[in-house]
Amino acid sequence: MESPKAYYGYDETGKCITSAKAQDANDFINPAEVQAAITNVKNTFEDQFKAIADALRDVSTDASEAVIVEGTNMKGTIEDTATLLTQVSGQVTQGIDALYDLAVAAHDNKQAELNVAAYNACRGPGVVSIR
């Protein structure tokens, strides 16, 4: 990731006469915070889907005796649904991982813009070189 840069403007004798440090793009978009939010969303989805699947499994035993549709109990169907729910949670959250890459790209673009602004802030009367 891009980081903030500091620039120094020097006069013809090599004396530093101005300086500027770029603002940190993390003040605008912080990829680490985006990653933490993504992880939180994924964990929440997994926990909630697991809770639903566990609740379904808990009633499947009772359903084998209490709920009979056309001579067949619903235990197998309920257990299949519970298993499917645990598999689906990962698929539902799979697409949000790309948000981190987008956040890094946005961060780096913003940091490059801020670095250019800091560089340009060092321009002025008497400045012959910027490093």
Number of C-alpha atoms within 10 A of each C-alpha: 9 15 16 16 17 15 19 20 23 20 15 10 7 11 11 15 14 17 17 18 17 20 19 18 22 16 8 12 17 16 22 13 13 18 18 12 13 18 15 12 14 19 15 13 18 20 14 15 21 18 15 16 20 17 12 19 20 13 14 21 16 13 18 16 12 13 14 12 8 6 7 11 18 19 21 15 13 20 19 14 16 21 17 13 19 20 14 14 19 15 9 12 16 11 9 14 14 10 14 19 14 13 18 19 15 17 23 20 15 19 24 18 15 20 24 14 15 21 21 14 17 22 18 11 8 12 18 13 14 16 11
